[in-house]
C-alpha cells in the first residue's frame, strides 16, 4: 500500500477539490436563483437537469472514452466543466441555466468515470475496501466543506461562480500529473430495470426513494434553509451538518444491519428520518442551531437508505451479477435524483419553503410501508448468506469495481426469492 500512497493521494486530493466545487455550485445556484425570484418549480427543473445529465452521461461518456481514450476524454470534459460555472454568472436565465446544469452533469459523470477507473487500476484486489472507503470519505467531507465557501466573497455576484471554476481547474493538477496506466474502458450499463425489480423490488424502491430524497436535498436544501429564515452562515451549517451526518452514521447503522434483518433496520431508519423531517415544522421558531442539529441526525439516517438498499440486493442475488445489479441501482438512484428537485420545487411553490422537509417525511413513510409489505412477502435472509454493508454514495458505474463485495473471480451462489 505504501508505494500506492502518492498516486492515490494525488487522485483523491483532485477528487476532493472537484467535489468541493460541486457542493459549492449546488448551494450557489439555489441561493442565487432565490434572489432572482425563480419559482420553486423553475429552480427544481434547473436542478433536475444536472441529475438528468448525470444519468445521460452514464451512456454518453463511455462511448467518448472508448473513442478518444481516458486522458483526452478527461481533458475535454474537464475543460467544459470548468467553463460552466462562469457562464452561470454571465446570464441569469432559467433555460440557459438548465442547459448549463445538463452539460455539467454529463461532464462530471465523465470525470468521475475516468478518475474511478484510474483508482480501480491502482487498487490491488486485497486493498479495494480501503480505497473505496477513502474515496467515499473524501466525497462526503468535500461536499460538506463546499457549503462553507458560500460565505466567501459576495454570494450574489460573480465570486462564488468563479471559485467553483477555480476549484474544478485546480482539481485537474494532481489528477493529470499522476502517472497511472491506461485503465480498461468503462461499459455503459445494460441491465434491464425489469430484471432488477424482479430480483429485488425492495432494493429498487429504496434506491429510487433515496435518489428522490437526496437529489431534492442537494438541489433545494439551500433554498429551503434560506426560506425558513437561516442566515448565510446558518444555510452553510445546515447543509454541511446534514451531509456530515450522512458520513458519520452510515457505518454504525450499516454494521447494525449486518447482524439483524436488514429490512427491519431500513424500516426503522425510514420511520426515524420521517419523524425528524416532520419535527422540522415545529422547531422553526426555536434557535436555528436546533434545526441544524436536527439536520445532522436526519442526514445520518436518510443517507443510509441507499446503502441499505444496495446491501439488501447483495444479500439476495447471485454474487456473479453484483456489478450488473448495483449498476442498475445506481441508474434508479439517478432517475430519482433527476425527478426529486422538480417535485420539491412544486411542493415549495404550493405550500411554502417550510413544506420541503415534511414532504421528505411523506416519501419516507411510503417507503417504510413498502418495507413492511415486502417483509410479509418473503422471509429474512439467513445470516450466513448476507453481504457486508458498505458506505455508499453517488458516482459512476466505474466506482462499483472498487466495492469490496465484488468477487475478484466469478463464483456461484444460491438464488433467493425476490425481496
C-alpha positions in Angstrom: 0.0 0.0 0.0 3.0 2.3 0.7 4.1 2.6 -2.9 0.5 3.5 -3.9 0.3 6.3 -1.4 1.5 9.1 -3.6 -0.7 8.3 -6.7 -3.7 7.5 -4.6 -3.2 10.7 -2.6 -3.0 12.7 -5.8 -6.1 11.2 -7.3 -8.1 11.6 -4.0 -7.0 15.2 -3.5 -8.0 16.0 -7.0 -11.4 14.4 -6.4 -11.7 16.3 -3.2 -11.2 19.7 -4.9 -13.7 18.7 -7.6 -16.4 17.7 -5.1 -15.8 20.8 -3.1 -16.7 22.8 -6.2 -19.7 20.6 -6.9 -21.0 21.1 -3.4 -20.5 24.9 -3.6 -22.2 25.1 -7.0 -25.3 23.4 -5.7 -25.8 25.9 -2.9 -24.8 29.0 -5.0 -27.2 28.2 -7.8 -30.0 27.7 -5.3 -29.4 30.9 -3.4 -28.8 33.0 -6.5 -32.0 31.7 -8.1 -33.9 32.7 -5.0 -32.6 36.2 -5.3 -33.5 36.2 -9.0 -37.1 35.2 -8.0 -37.1 31.9 -9.7 -40.2 29.9 -8.6 -39.6 26.7 -6.8 -40.7 24.7 -9.8 -38.3 26.6 -12.1 -35.4 26.1 -9.8 -36.4 22.4 -9.4 -36.3 21.9 -13.1 -32.9 23.6 -13.3 -31.5 21.4 -10.6 -33.1 18.3 -12.1 -31.3 19.0 -15.3 -28.0 18.3 -13.5 -29.1 14.8 -12.4 -30.6 14.1 -15.8 -27.3 15.0 -17.3 -25.6 12.7 -14.8 -27.8 9.8 -16.0 -27.4 10.6 -19.6 -23.7 10.8 -19.2 -23.5 7.2 -18.0 -24.4 6.2 -21.6 -22.6 9.0 -23.5 -19.3 9.2 -21.7 -18.2 5.5 -22.1 -18.6 6.0 -25.9 -16.4 9.1 -25.8 -13.8 7.4 -23.6 -13.6 4.4 -25.9 -13.2 6.6 -28.9 -10.5 9.0 -27.8 -9.1 7.4 -24.7 -9.3 8.3 -21.0 -6.7 11.1 -21.0 -8.2 13.1 -23.9 -11.8 12.5 -22.7 -10.8 13.7 -19.3 -9.1 16.8 -20.6 -12.1 17.7 -22.8 -14.7 17.2 -20.2 -12.7 19.0 -17.5 -12.3 22.0 -19.8 -16.0 22.2 -20.4 -16.9 21.6 -16.8 -14.7 24.4 -15.5 -16.3 26.8 -18.0 -19.9 26.1 -16.9 -19.8 28.0 -13.5 -18.5 31.2 -15.2 -21.4 31.0 -17.7 -23.9 30.8 -14.9 -22.7 34.3 -13.7 -22.8 35.9 -17.2 -26.5 35.3 -17.9 -29.1 34.6 -15.2 -31.9 32.8 -17.2 -33.6 29.6 -16.1 -33.5 28.0 -19.6 -29.8 28.8 -20.0 -29.0 27.6 -16.5 -30.9 24.4 -17.2 -28.8 23.7 -20.2 -25.6 24.5 -18.3 -26.6 22.1 -15.5 -27.4 19.4 -18.0 -23.9 19.8 -19.6 -22.3 20.0 -16.2 -23.9 16.7 -15.1 -22.7 14.9 -18.3 -19.2 16.2 -17.9 -18.9 15.5 -14.2 -20.1 11.9 -14.5 -17.4 11.5 -17.2 -14.8 12.9 -14.9 -15.9 10.6 -12.1 -15.8 7.7 -14.5 -12.2 8.4 -15.6 -10.9 9.0 -12.0 -12.7 6.0 -10.6 -11.3 3.9 -13.4 -7.8 5.0 -12.5 -8.5 4.3 -8.9 -9.6 0.8 -9.9 -6.3 0.3 -11.8 -4.2 1.4 -8.8 -6.1 -0.5 -6.1 -5.0 -4.2 -5.6 -7.8 -6.6 -5.0 -6.9 -7.0 -1.4 -7.0 -3.2 -0.8 -10.2 -2.4 -2.7 -12.1 -1.9 0.6 -9.7 0.6 2.0 -9.5 2.6 -1.3 -13.3 2.5 -1.6 -13.7 3.7 2.0 -11.2 6.5 1.5 -12.9 7.6 -1.8 -16.4 7.7 -0.1 -15.0 9.6 2.9 -13.3 12.2 0.6 -16.6 12.7 -1.2 -18.7 13.3 1.9 -16.2 15.6 3.6 -15.6 17.6 0.4 -19.3 18.1 -0.1 -19.7 19.4 3.4 -16.7 21.8 3.0 -18.1 23.1 -0.2 -21.1 24.5 1.7 -19.0 26.8 3.7 -17.5 28.6 0.7 -20.8 30.4 0.2 -19.5 32.7 3.0 -16.5 33.8 1.0 -17.0 36.9 -1.1 -20.3 38.1 -2.5 -22.7 35.2 -2.7 -24.9 37.2 -5.0 -22.3 38.1 -7.5 -19.5 36.7 -9.6 -17.2 35.5 -6.9 -18.7 32.1 -5.9 -19.1 31.0 -9.5 -15.5 31.9 -10.2 -14.5 30.0 -7.1 -16.2 26.9 -8.4 -14.4 27.2 -11.7 -11.1 27.6 -9.8 -11.8 24.5 -7.8 -12.5 22.5 -10.9 -9.3 23.8 -12.6 -7.1 23.1 -9.5 -8.6 19.6 -9.3 -7.1 18.8 -12.6 -3.5 19.4 -11.5 -3.0 16.5 -9.1 -5.0 14.2 -11.3 -3.4 14.9 -14.7 0.1 14.8 -13.2 -0.3 11.4 -11.6 1.4 8.6 -13.6 -1.3 6.0 -14.0 -1.6 3.3 -16.6 -4.5 3.3 -19.0 -7.4 1.5 -17.4 -9.9 -0.8 -19.0 -12.7 1.2 -20.8 -15.9 1.6 -18.9 -19.0 0.0 -20.5 -22.4 1.6 -20.5 -24.9 -0.1 -18.2 -27.1 -2.7 -20.0 -29.2 -4.2 -17.2 -33.0 -4.4 -17.7 -34.7 -2.5 -14.9 -37.4 -5.1 -15.0 -34.8 -7.7 -14.2 -33.6 -5.6 -11.3 -37.1 -5.1 -9.9 -37.9 -8.8 -10.3 -34.7 -9.7 -8.3 -35.3 -7.2 -5.5 -38.4 -4.9 -5.5 -37.4 -3.5 -2.1 -33.8 -2.7 -3.2 -35.1 -1.0 -6.3 -37.7 1.1 -4.3 -35.0 2.1 -1.7 -32.6 3.2 -4.4 -35.3 5.3 -6.1 -36.6 6.9 -2.9 -33.0 7.6 -1.8 -32.3 9.4 -5.1 -35.6 11.3 -4.8 -34.7 12.5 -1.3 -31.1 13.2 -1.7 -31.4 14.8 -5.1 -34.0 17.2 -3.7 -31.9 17.9 -0.7 -28.8 18.9 -2.7 -30.9 20.8 -5.3 -33.3 22.6 -3.0 -31.8 22.4 0.5 -30.0 25.8 0.4 -33.2 27.5 -0.8 -35.2 25.7 1.9 -32.8 26.9 4.7 -32.8 30.4 3.4 -36.6 30.3 3.1 -37.1 29.3 6.7 -35.0 32.3 7.9 -31.5 30.9 8.3 -28.6 33.4 7.7 -25.8 32.6 5.2 -23.8 31.0 8.0 -26.9 29.1 9.0 -27.5 27.8 5.5 -23.9 26.6 5.2 -24.1 25.0 8.7 -27.4 23.2 7.9 -26.2 21.8 4.6 -22.8 20.8 6.0 -24.3 19.2 9.1 -26.8 17.1 7.1 -24.1 15.8 4.8 -21.6 15.1 7.6 -24.4 13.3 9.5 -24.7 11.0 6.5 -21.0 10.3 6.6 -20.9 9.7 10.4 -23.9 7.5 10.9 -23.5 5.2 7.9 -21.0 2.8 9.5 -22.9 2.2 12.8 -26.2 1.8 11.1 -24.8 -0.4 8.4 -22.9 -2.5 10.8 -26.0 -3.0 12.9 -27.9 -4.1 9.8 -25.3 -6.8 9.1 -26.3 -8.5 12.4 -30.1 -8.1 12.1 -32.9 -8.3 9.5 -31.8 -5.5 7.1 -35.3 -4.8 6.0 -36.3 -4.1 9.6 -33.4 -1.8 10.0 -34.4 0.0 6.9 -38.0 0.3 8.2 -36.8 2.0 11.4 -34.4 4.2 9.6 -37.3 5.4 7.4 -39.5 5.9 10.5 -36.8 7.8 12.4 -35.9 10.0 9.4 -39.6 10.7 8.7 -40.1 11.8 12.4 -37.2 14.1 12.3 -38.3 15.6 9.0 -41.8 16.2 10.3 -40.4 17.7 13.5 -38.7 20.4 11.5 -42.0 22.2 11.2 -42.2 22.7 14.9 -38.6 23.9 15.6 -38.5 26.8 13.1 -39.4 29.3 15.9 -36.6 28.0 18.1 -32.9 29.0 17.8 -31.5 28.0 14.5 -29.0 25.6 16.0 -31.9 23.3 16.8 -32.8 22.9 13.1 -29.1 22.4 12.2 -28.8 19.6 14.9 -32.0 18.1 13.5 -30.4 18.1 10.1 -27.3 16.3 11.4 -29.4 13.4 12.7 -31.8 13.4 9.7 -28.8 13.2 7.3 -27.3 10.4 9.5 -30.4 8.3 8.8 -31.6 9.2 5.3 -28.1 8.9 3.7 -28.1 5.2 4.8 -31.2 4.3 2.8 -29.3 3.8 -0.5 -26.5 1.8 1.2 -29.1 -0.4 2.9 -30.9 -0.9 -0.4 -27.7 -1.9 -2.1 -26.7 -4.2 0.7 -30.1 -5.9 0.6 -29.8 -6.5 -3.1 -26.3 -8.0 -2.5 -27.9 -10.3 0.1 -30.4 -11.8 -2.3 -28.7 -12.0 -5.7 -26.1 -14.3 -7.3 -22.7 -12.6 -6.5 -21.5 -13.1 -10.1 -24.1 -10.5 -11.1 -23.2 -8.0 -8.4 -21.8 -5.3 -10.7 -24.7 -5.7 -13.1 -27.4 -5.2 -10.4 -25.6 -2.5 -8.5 -25.1 -0.6 -11.7 -28.8 -0.8 -12.2 -29.4 0.5 -8.7 -27.1 3.5 -9.5 -29.3 4.3 -12.5 -32.5 4.0 -10.5 -31.0 6.3 -7.8 -30.1 8.8 -10.5 -33.6 8.7 -12.0 -35.0 9.5 -8.6 -32.5 12.3 -8.1 -33.5 13.8 -11.5 -37.2 13.8 -10.6 -36.8 14.9 -7.0 -35.9 18.6 -7.3 -38.8 19.3 -9.7 -41.3 17.7 -7.4 -39.7 19.5 -4.4 -40.0 22.8 -6.2 -43.7 22.2 -6.9 -44.3 21.5 -3.2 -42.4 24.6 -2.1 -44.4 26.7 -4.6 -47.7 25.4 -3.3 -47.1 25.2 0.4 -44.1 27.4 1.1 -40.4 26.7 1.8 -41.0 25.1 5.1 -43.0 22.3 3.5 -39.9 20.6 1.9 -38.9 18.6 5.0 -42.5 17.4 5.7 -42.6 16.3 2.0 -39.5 14.2 2.7 -41.3 12.7 5.7 -44.2 11.5 3.4 -41.7 9.8 1.0 -40.0 8.1 3.9 -43.4 6.9 5.4 -44.4 5.4 2.0 -41.1 3.6 1.8 -41.5 2.3 5.3 -44.9 0.9 4.5 -43.5 -0.8 1.4 -40.8 -2.3 3.5 -43.5 -3.9 5.7 -45.2 -5.2 2.6 -42.0 -6.9 1.4 -41.3 -8.3 4.8 -44.6 -10.1 4.6 -43.9 -11.4 1.1 -40.5 -13.1 1.8 -38.6 -14.5 4.7 -35.5 -12.8 6.0 -32.1 -13.6 4.5 -30.0 -16.1 6.6 -27.1 -14.5 8.4 -24.5 -16.7 6.6 -25.9 -15.5 3.2 -25.7 -11.8 4.0 -23.1 -9.5 2.4 -21.4 -6.8 4.5 -22.8 -3.3 4.4 -20.5 -0.8 2.6 -20.8 3.0 2.8 -22.3 4.1 -0.5 -22.8 7.4 -2.3 -23.0 8.8 -5.8 -20.6 8.3 -8.6 -20.3 6.5 -11.9 -20.6 2.7 -12.6 -16.8 2.6 -12.5 -16.7 3.1 -8.7 -18.6 -0.2 -8.3 -15.5 -2.1 -9.4 -13.9 -0.9 -6.1 -16.8 -2.3 -4.0 -15.1 -4.9 -1.7 -18.2 -7.1 -2.0 -17.5 -7.6 -5.8 -16.0 -11.0 -6.4 -12.5 -11.0 -7.8 -13.3 -14.1 -9.6 -16.8 -15.3 -10.6 -18.3 -17.7 -8.0 -21.6 -19.4 -7.8 -24.3 -18.6 -5.3 -27.7 -19.8 -4.4 -30.7 -17.9 -5.8 -33.1 -16.2 -3.4 -36.7 -15.3 -3.8 -37.4 -11.7 -4.8 -37.3 -9.4 -1.8 
